[in-house]
Amino acid sequence: MDPEFIDTLVIPNDTKIVFLIMDGLGGLPMDGRDQTELEAARTPNLDQLARKSVCGLLDPIGYGVTPGSGPAHFALFGYDPIKNNIGRGILEAAGIDFPMTERDLLIRLNFATIDKNGVVVDRRAGRIDNETNKRICRKLQDSIKKLSDVEVIFEPVREHRALLALRGGDLREEIQETDPQKTGLPFLPPDALVPEAEGTATLLKELVDKAREVLSDEAKANMLLLRGYSRYRRYPSLKERFGLNALAIANYPMYRGIARLLGMVIGPLPQTIEEEFKALSEHYREYDFFFVHVKPTDSRGEDGNFEAKVKVIEEVDALVPLVTDLNPDVLVVTGDHSTPAALASHSWHPLPVILYSTTCRPDRVERFSERDCVYGGIGRMPMVHLMGLALAHARRLEKFGA
Amino acid sequence: MDPEFIDTLVIPNDTKIVFLIMDGLGGLPMDGRDQTELEAARTPNLDQLARKSVCGLLDPIGYGVTPGSGPAHFALFGYDPIKNNIGRGILEAAGIDFPMTERDLLIRLNFATIDKNGVVVDRRAGRIDNETNKRICRKLQDSIKKLSDVEVIFEPVREHRALLALRGGDLREEIQETDPQKTGLPFLPPDALVPEAEGTATLLKELVDKAREVLSDEAKANMLLLRGYSRYRRYPSLKERFGLNALAIANYPMYRGIARLLGMVIGPLPQTIEEEFKALSEHYREYDFFFVHVKPTDSRGEDGNFEAKVKVIEEVDALVPLVTDLNPDVLVVTGDHSTPAALASHSWHPLPVILYSTTCRPDRVERFSERDCVYGGIGRMPMVHLMGLALAHARRLEKFGA
């Protein structure tokens, strides 16, 4: 079924849906253990919830595919992650929660070191620190504000990475990347790859020349390299597709940025997981869809720290009553992808999911774990269909056909 | 997910993948037994492997579809079996391991008996024996070597069946089959079905006339009937799609032919199952993907011989340590389709599968059987996605999206 088919069935209701997302939740056994992180964690509240719910396993993209955070979250919210593959420039902008507009061309920018002949000697400018990055972006911004009638915006990201946004005009993304990908080679010109991109290429060449001049007195970051040109693309919002007034509670910029791309309201910046749960309670009356994003499960997985990931899961479990006490009509607990500490990276393994509602059909799952969710009533499902299931249980989809 | 999507994620690695394929593995209980062939078999090695692996059930084509060997193997190797449905002429050519070229039109040819008015009285020429078939093919080949500048090749298959290959020129497959499908009717002319096929039709009419003359002194096989015209189609190889240097170890011509179509190197001709396993060890250093094809599980199923199929499975089980001792990064054990002895034919039932690797997430399957694999972590999966899963576990796919 095309994931957009459910859009045709949406009806209004005042029910509330909560998505509690532990980033990188899925795991693997490690170092001779028999259990995954979730299996090793003591999770009485989630286990109790699982017993009242329908459980299963979700594939973020498809069998064997390891997702980045962008595609995984698109799938989570019911957007086909392959068809809607988000460009690197947009993701970089989302990653610093940059307020994009429909007139933007978004470009990832790396500061680099070149010699006097334009040969790249360090593609990361010695990994300059964040303060230097900010100073250099300000310096560039002071010198380059506009190119003909196109607004130019420099935004630091971190270390040697920044965002360049061109705003206005008929900007195109079919431009050659200027990073030669290897040191010892000269930087490349931002040439047009199709005739329609000639205008954009001319602007970018002018920009590159000016920037080189502005940066000429820098010891390390004396050049910029352009990559991942992405024309801003407007995605239909959760309001437009599903009639949902959505609030995102997340403390990492990238997830706030992705939520913003999908038209969610971005909540206050919580500092701890507990603050995220409290923000949910505080704003519960105002919205009908809540995306609560817990980052440290993924971070500890990426660190390869099994025990620390277990602890984060236990911390979340202890807070679960704060959500269940709100009596949401639908409560989903899952992740966006697996990040097993054993691999210290994202992986392709499916994710366990709990879907609680008063209309879910009970299965025999007694415990929230990867191994138990194999036996869940949802079975193994592409993640992109989770939103449809949540909407159905929230009585927000009408019957199809007479 | 389109099965070809994984092609975009392939990265090089030096890991090794073994596909141990027991043709027609899936079964059914028979004659009042409660167990399938696999369940009845004593398989300590496969059971031990299953406990360390992730298991599941595979649908070769889709729910309820009984596959032929061609589509089943295409699915096994990650090729959409419906989109890539292999023509009958090509399959016939693959079945005798005929070295096809891109200039070939491949046609299945049946010898038949006609009366003096051209009416078909026996569509199988009394099922002439293989020796007669060979003699007749040689006789035709001696008389018909070329038609204008198109090379003509006759190759015996068995009984009344042969292969006709036309090589060269702009040959088309839109030609009427000449088999009237019923006795008592005259054979049909190989007419063009589209104007572009007129040239090919003219050649084939000339060929049919000559063949009728050459065969006029034969008692039974005094005519040939043409069916299943297939223009050779080149498939992207496993090397091109997945970067795999693949070796096929199979002793039946059709499977060697299919492997050849997908660019695999064809190993030496083993005479026994044990010889197949030994060939795997001998060539293990030279390749990174191994297709080991065990035919007798299917043959005994087709015979309706439950006990004999059980014995073949037990014979394979006893040899499994020869594979596991090689420590492949990924070891898949499954079949291409089910051939229950109870039905004495291929069937639509899903197939049990074991996927072993150090990165597989454990499930609760303790025994390799159809019934146990229902509870496996893979769940029930279209077979075409098996290759993607194997590549992921072999760390041969990169992350999708940032």
Interface residues (C-beta under 8 A of the other chain):
Chain A: L28 P29 D34 T36 L57 I61 G62 Y63 G64 V65 T66 P67 G68 S69 G70 P71 A72 P81 I82 N85 I86 R88 L91 E92 A342 L343 S345 H346 S347 W348 H349 E370 R371 V374 Y375 G379 R380 P382
Chain B: M1 D2 F5 I6 L9 T359 R361 P362 D363 R364 Y375 G376 G377 I378 G379 R380 M381 H385 L386 G388 L389 A390 L391 A392 H393 L397 E398 K399 F400 G401 A402
